[in-house]
């Protein structure tokens, strides 16, 4: 991580994540989306938990998250789909 100029692993993930450094006090970069953005995530994704995008309560609860920023964020959580795609 330090080889690429990051202070530590948390700094790397804060910079590389689409959510940014998302905390209770800092809504991260996701609220600065200037064009409509649809985030599609499967609940059964074996590699990235759905909690990377949303949470059951607090600022990352879907109803709170989509009301931040300019209103350009839409979240679609599907029951199945895995990590690669969704069966037709």
C-alpha positions in Angstrom: 0.0 0.0 0.0 2.7 2.5 0.9 4.5 1.6 -2.4 1.7 3.4 -4.2 1.6 6.5 -2.0 -1.1 5.5 0.5 -0.6 5.9 4.2 -2.2 2.6 5.1 -5.0 0.1 4.0 -7.8 2.4 5.3 -6.4 5.3 3.3 -6.3 3.1 0.1 -9.9 2.0 0.5 -11.1 5.5 1.3 -9.5 6.7 -1.9 -10.5 3.8 -4.2 -14.0 3.1 -3.0 -16.9 4.7 -4.9 -18.4 5.5 -1.6 -15.3 7.3 -0.5 -14.6 8.0 3.1 -18.2 7.4 4.2 -18.9 7.9 7.9 -21.7 9.3 10.0 -20.1 12.8 9.8 -18.7 12.6 6.2 -21.1 11.4 3.5 -18.1 10.6 1.2 -17.9 11.3 -2.5 -21.1 9.4 -3.5 -23.2 12.5 -2.6 -21.3 14.5 -5.2 -22.6 12.6 -8.2 -23.6 15.1 -10.8 -25.4 12.8 -13.2 -27.9 10.0 -12.6 -26.1 6.9 -11.2 -27.7 3.5 -10.7 -25.9 1.2 -8.2 -26.9 -2.4 -8.8 -25.8 -4.9 -6.2 -26.8 -8.5 -5.6 -27.5 -9.6 -2.0 -25.9 -13.0 -2.7 -22.6 -11.5 -4.0 -19.9 -13.8 -2.5 -17.1 -11.3 -2.8 -18.5 -7.9 -1.8 -21.1 -7.8 0.9 -24.2 -5.7 0.4 -23.1 -3.8 3.5 -20.4 -2.2 1.4 -23.1 -0.2 -0.3 -25.9 0.1 2.3 -26.7 -0.7 5.9 -29.8 -1.6 7.9 -29.8 1.7 9.7 -28.1 5.1 9.9 -26.8 7.2 7.0 -26.2 4.2 4.7 -29.8 3.0 5.0 -31.1 3.1 1.4 -33.8 5.6 2.2 -31.2 7.9 3.8 -28.5 7.3 1.2 -30.6 8.2 -1.8 -31.7 11.5 -0.2 -28.2 12.8 0.2 -26.6 15.1 -2.3 -28.3 16.2 -5.5 -30.7 13.2 -5.8 -28.9 11.6 -8.7 -28.2 8.3 -6.8 -30.5 5.3 -7.3 -29.8 1.9 -5.6 -31.1 -1.4 -6.9 -30.6 -4.4 -4.6 -31.5 -7.8 -6.1 -32.0 -11.0 -4.2 -29.7 -13.0 -6.6 -27.1 -12.2 -9.1 -23.8 -13.2 -7.6 -20.7 -11.2 -8.4 -20.5 -11.4 -12.2 -24.1 -10.9 -13.4 -27.7 -11.7 -13.3 -29.3 -14.7 -15.0 -32.0 -13.9 -17.5 
